């Protein structure tokens, strides 16, 4: 078996930004009734089926987000970042932006709602290899699939 035929199990960090820990309770008419714990179970099952390693981290603090991203890159071999940057996408998030730039790992932005199409522009989206929004909870599976495929394509082109 050659090195490019070995099994591929990249490590993806799913980072949940401000207020995402309150999913299912906060404005369910906008964000749905699925709780953070239910979402975690869904994405973990998806990771097992698809074949990637997944870490999940929730924080309302930009500093904690930066610490977690750096930890994942330096000590856990993170290959890609999927993040619902939530409120950091508008107005705030400069430190998160510079962190994403500095680690030089692929980033996919996910949002439950299609909220950035009309009124606001995400300040982090231009750093992303792609943005998935507007599909509710399914946005996460689509974003994780996109990252997995992106990492696989990058791996193949390296051989």
Secondary structure, 3 states (H helix, E strand, C coil): CCHHHCCCCCEEEEEECCCHHHCCCCCHHHHCCCCHHHHHHHHHHHHHHHCCEEEEEECCCHHHHHHHHHHHHHHHCCCEEEEECHHHHCCCCHHHHHHHHHHCCEEEEEECCCCCCCCCCCCCHHHCCEEEECCCCHHHHHHHHHHHHHHHHHHHHHC
